[in-house]
Amino acid sequence: MHVGIAVNPVAGMGGRVGLKGTDGKVAEAVERGAEPRAPDRARRMAERLAAVAPEAVVSVAADPMGESIVREAGFDPVRVVDPFDGEASESAAPPEPTETTAEHTAAVVRAFAEIDGGGEGGGGASGGAPVDLVLFVGGDGTAADVAEALEGTDVPMLGVPAGVKVYSSVFAVSPEDAAEVAASFSRTERREVMDIDEDAYREGEVNPTLRGIAHVPVADNLQSSKQTASGTVESLAEGVAADIRERDGEGVTFVLGPGSTVGAIKDELGFEPSPIGVDVWRDGEVVVRDATEAEILDALGEENVIVVSPIGGQGFVFGRGNPQISPAVIRRCDLRIVASRAKLDDVRALRVDTDDPDLDAELAGWVRVRVGKFETRMMKIV
């Protein structure tokens, strides 16, 4: 097995600082104090790959797109592809992560697949043949870049989810799952690569667009494409809002997640929800609107409750579309999950991917999901 690894080091940076994505917003994310998310997730994947497939042959993109991470995991790459025109050579410091672009990703992937002279590239041997799998770390935008670069080839791709919005069906559920799939798959299938207009997304419009069809390993631990649930949520929103109002005056802080289901609860409470954002409510009023992770932490009190709804078709409660609700926030709150019956009918299980494997394990198990004004349903977080 010959795996080509490429990391988009800025993927997901905009999430916890409230930008809903990083496309065209890297500088603003940095100004807001955003920290890179993708390198840590790449490290988790690489360490797991080294554990389950130490014999794997690895090619990798030059730093800051993965080389050091792969070496630290114990691999000696047969090839290091340098898309920076020598900027990442041994005699020069690698570019800053924020200087990487979609063109760099595409150049690396074409080299992995031996497309258009892709055999050229700094830092190592040619590898001798196309890789058996392109394993990339990023979000939907990165997935689209990889799929476009691989168009016309049979080289499969698999994503390690690191973006804010991860709607495509080419991603593993977690970094560790990605490594295990890469080490064990025996066949591929064609799956959708989706992306959305992030500017429209920030205004509350969620319209995933098909960007391509890619060859992807066949495995159980891949996520589905995002689906929009049908069915009414009015009675559900009415019941949850009534429960929240009962706590007004008690100092209970409610962290209300993004999405249309929780948005209906916000409407029922009498305020206009922030588009695809997290709002904080306490004692009958909005404390913070469209909050960042830091603003949520500052707003929390002695008793706190998170209200979130899983993503339709995927079942993710945390880790897709709501990175502002970080592990630090989750650990200080009780959890209330809400969803329409129609949404749960399309979901076999709930999932979490919080960037904290220990927390993911703590959250796993059976949970009660509110599905109506009074009704609940038991679902398992796997």
C-alpha positions, 0 to 999 in steps of 0.5 A: 500500500502506497499512500500519499498524504497532504494536509491543508494546514489552515482547514477549520481555523475559522470555526471556533472564532465564529467564521463558519469556515476559512475560505478567503478568511484566513487573515481574519481568522488569525486576527481573531486568534484562531489556532490551526486544527488540521495539523493535530488531526493529521498527527492523530491519523498518522500515528494510527496509520503507523500503528495499524500499517507500519509497513505502509509506503508513504509519500507526503507533501513538504511542510507545512503540508504534512512532512514533519507530522508523517516523520514524527509518526515513524514513517520515512517517506519515499517521496516528499513533494514540494509544491513551493518552488523550492521554498520548503527545501532543506536550505530554507524555512518552509512557508507559513501555513497561512501561505498555502493555497488550493493550487499547492494542494492540487500540485501535490495531488497531481504529483501523487497521481503522476499527472502532467509531469507530477513525477517532478517535485523536490525532496525525495525519490519519484515513488515510481508509480501513482499512489494507491490512495490520496489521504488528505486532511481538510474540509469540503473545499480541500476535498473539491480541490483533490477531486478536481486534481484526480479527475480522469484517474482511478486513484482513490481519495479519502478525507480526514475531516478537519474543516468547519463544514464537512458535507461530502461523503468522501470523509472518514468519521474520525482521523483514526478511522481514516487511518484504519480505512486506508490500511484495510480497504480492498475496493472503491466506489464512486461518492459525492464531493459536495461544497457550499458557498461560504459567504452564503453559508454565513448568511444562513443559506445552506445549499450544498453543490455537487463539485465532483464524483470521486473514487473512495474506499468502501468502508462502514466508517465513512460519513454520508452526505449531509441531508436536509430532514423533512417534517415539522419541528414546530411542536418540538420547538414549542416544548423545548422553548417552554422548558427553557423559559421555565428556567428564566430567573434561575441563572441557567445559561443555554448554549443554543447550537446552529441549524434549522431545528435549534433555529426554530427553538430560538424563533419560539423564544422570540429572537432572530437566530444568528445565521448558522451560529451559536447563540447564548441565552440566559434569564429571558434574553440573548447574552451573546449572539453568533458567539465564538468559543471564547465568548461562550466560555466567558458567558458560562455560569454555574449551571449550563446546558447545550442544546444541539441537533444532529446533522441530517443524514450524518448524525454528527452532534459535535464536530461538523458545523459547530466547532465553537462548541469546543471540548472546553465548552462541552465539559462545562455543560449538560447536553440536550439533543433535539431532532425531528422524527424525520431526521432521526429516521435517516440516521442509524446512530449519532456521532461526535468528533470533538478534537478530544478523543477522551471526550468522544469516548465519554460522550459515547453511549445511549442518550435521550433525544427530544423529538416532540413537545413531550416525546423522546427517543433513545439513540446511541452515540457511537 
